Amino acid sequence: MAELMAGADPTDTHQKALQINLDPRWYGTIAEIGAGQEVARWFFRVGGAAGTVAKSMSAYDMAVSDAVYGKAERYVSSSRLQGMLDKEFALNVERLDAERGDDNCFFAFADTVVARSFRGGNECHGWMGVKFQAQQHDEPSQIVMHVRMLDVEAWLQQEALGIIGVNLLYGAFFHHHEADKLIESLLDRLTTGRIEIDMIEFRGIEFRRVDNRLMALKLVQVGLSGVAMFGPNREVLQPSEVLRKHPVLVERDSFRPPTHVNLDMLETATARFSEDPAVAGKQVLALTEITMRNLLAGGADVDRRDFIARADLLAACGMTTLITDYFDYYRLAAYIAERTKERIGIVMGVPSLIDLFDEKNHAQLPGGILESFGRLFKNDLKLYVYPMKPSADDELKTVDDIKVRPELQPLYDYLWGRGSFVHLGNYNPEYLPIFSRDVLRRIAACDDSWETMVPAEVAELIKKRSFFGYARPEQD
């Protein structure tokens, strides 16, 4: 209470709920499907809810839920959540605007969640969001996110759900003008060991200047998620929904900028990957991946303009992109394997494969490189390896003739012999001498030859947006 009286920004859930209740602006509905009335409970528990909650409801039975919101293919889904938000917000405006519209900002909070069942073993996740007016009679704005509850006990999951729901409402009402701060505040009174948020999307008039890809990146930066995903049309995606039921092929690189080599690697690997009997006839999901370690290579924080440059260029190439906090390949593979039962492949060049056999990269595991490779290559995962030939005078180096440290060569030969490495022999020889660092050097030197090293759409966007220090030539 002292924080409320002093005007400080509270972090305690009780104080946040009470501050919302005591603020006369906010008035609306809290609708929850599954996992109980965990969010609504906070507002009734702290007192003063009559000034905030116009209606609280929960529809557990599917038939009842369908009668209220219409039929849905899946009840724990973004489409079901959106239906709840739209209907409840519209009802508030329809029923209350004439009487309260001059004094109140209407909102609709909703969640549709499945917590740990009595028998256990189910995925514990859900969708949560708020649609709200920031000013009286204003157009609505909206925040939607996908959460995973990581506690083992159902009651702890429900507790975490209630806390993050209050955090979301408080952030929407009091921090909608500071999206970064809003995301950080979602962790108040929680830890990353209890809640994961792997997708968040801001929409509406209050968030018209928010780039949702930066918000997805923020989730990974603060530890709320290990992965962020966005598509070629720049929309953020919920990874589990995209990955499920697809064979997945991932290429990791800096993509600074994407070059002909990057696209040829993924194209040739997709062709070979599709020859796998377990993949044949199925729609392959090809992904590009940038790690947080790569994004932080230039300093202690991510250069947002550099990040957006890479994201926009990959989008221009039609790529779906992952940002991950998984430097270790086995962690990337494990994340994907939890979300699809189909085959997984990783695309890399010869230098990356050689680096993979550096034991320093596996020192964090008790079993070192053996444990790391045991985790990586289970489930018949294969590495699709693009050859290297830096110049015309160099010999072509492929996965078939790589030499690693003598004590590790038997391990390499074993994995090669069991088919864990696949040589990409269907490469374009003209692309082999192309390296991103050389493209950047030529851009800095105003050497136009860089344009032949990248796809046309990449060159056009670099010049149009002056990415990577590109300077437009002066007019005579």
PyMOL commands that set and color helices and strands:
alter all, ss='L'
color gray80, all
select helices_A, chain A and resi 2-6+13-22+38-46+49-51+62-69+78-100+154-174+179-185+205-207+212-221+239-243+260-273+292-295+304-316+329-337+350-356+359-362+368-376+378-380+409-417+429-431+436-444+448-453+456-465+467-469
alter helices_A, ss='H'
color red, helices_A
select strands_A, chain A and resi 26-33+53-58+105-114+125-132+141-149+195-204+227-230+236-237+248-252+285-291+320-324+344-349+382-386+421-423
alter strands_A, ss='S'
color yellow, strands_A
deselect
rebuild
show_as cartoon
